[in-house]
Amino acid sequence: MPKESFENIIASLKAKKYAPVYFLEGEEPYYIDQIADFIENNILDAADKEFNQTVMYGKDTDLISLISAAKRFPMMAERQVIIVREAQEIKNLTETVSVKIKSKSAKKESEVSPLEDYALKPLNTTVLVICYKYKTLDKRTALAKSMDKNAVMFSSEKVKDYKLAEWIAKYTTDHKIKINAKAVQMLADHLGNDLSRIVNELNKLAINKKNNDEITPDDVQQFIGISKDFNIFELQNAIASKDVFKANKIIDYFSKNPKEHPFEMNLAVLYTYFSKLLYYQTLPDKSSGAVMSQMRVYSNQLKDLETAGRNYSLDKLVRIIGYLHEYDMRSKGIDGIQMEKSELMREMVFKILH
């Protein structure tokens, strides 16, 4: 079977088209959980779940128990559901054993994984769901090839950082949540690409809005704790536009709240930003279409790049990257001079701006 998209799998499940085996793998747990939760909550009715639905956890089970459960027949029902969460914790999931394989000439011994062997001839009355999170099968192995051929195979990939705002905007549209564009950007910039956390925070924001009013930056600040005025991304924007007064106000705020704004995190964000800006300055074609295609940025980010590009030459950006390396080393005490990290931050930003 070809690898399926999340949308296609959910559509098939809603249409009550069930496969005997689902293998859900990948670095992004959100989609894996969504599929497994849908199966757990919707295939069987309440009466059938008691005897015919089993949820296992990888650290508490083994492959033999898993296969034995999958081979059982349902009790007074059309089918049973077996969901194996955290299957990556099963120590012997990919190990092989010697089994007899029938061929045209004779029976011969072959090394196969028990899970691979089951997928070749699954029980049609069982829906087996393997949740293999944070990693993927080695595609060269027989097990991976068997899952790809005989199961519904889904690979859940992390959303790229540059696509997070787009993902949040689509999620809120799909779920009829109204949200301000700056609030979207604050969430994308501050929460990272942990989709489960983003969804939880969006739901929290939606619950706290009356009459489905628009979520604003003030709401994000009040209910999630992300300051709309004093955060690393506002500092980044102040530096990009060479707003010295605003940059110093933000640094003062950071120095009074060091636990919420650690130097190491701020440095990492600035390094990513200036590396991207350095790449922008090397592009021979800086037209909007060329930049958005080459750098995979959206319109708001493009405007920021254009503003910063006018303020920082290629030579200056090379020096800035050098400053970031220098202050990373100094923050670790490598130069032998001990300074408060808040003062290191202030000194570094002064050099960047001037």
Buried (B, 14 or more C-beta within 10 A) or exposed (E): EEEBEBEEBBEBBEEEEBBBBBBBBBBBBBBBBBBBEBBBEEBBEEEBBEEBBBEBBBEEBBBEEBBEBBEBEBEEBEBBBBBBBBBBBBEEBBEBEEBEBEEEEEEEEBEBBBBBBBBEEBBEBBBBBBBBBEEBBEEEBBBBEBBBEBBBBBBBEBBEEBBBBBBBBEBBEEEEBBBBEEBBBBBBBBBEBBBEEBBEBBEEBBEEBEEEEEBBBEBBBEBBEBBBEBBBBBBBBBBBBBBBEBBBBBBEBBBEEEEBBBBEEBBBBBBEBBBBBBEBBEBEEBEEEEBBEBBEBBEEBBEBBBBBBEEBEEEEBEEBBEBBEBBBEBBEEEEEEEBEBBEBBBBBBBBBBE
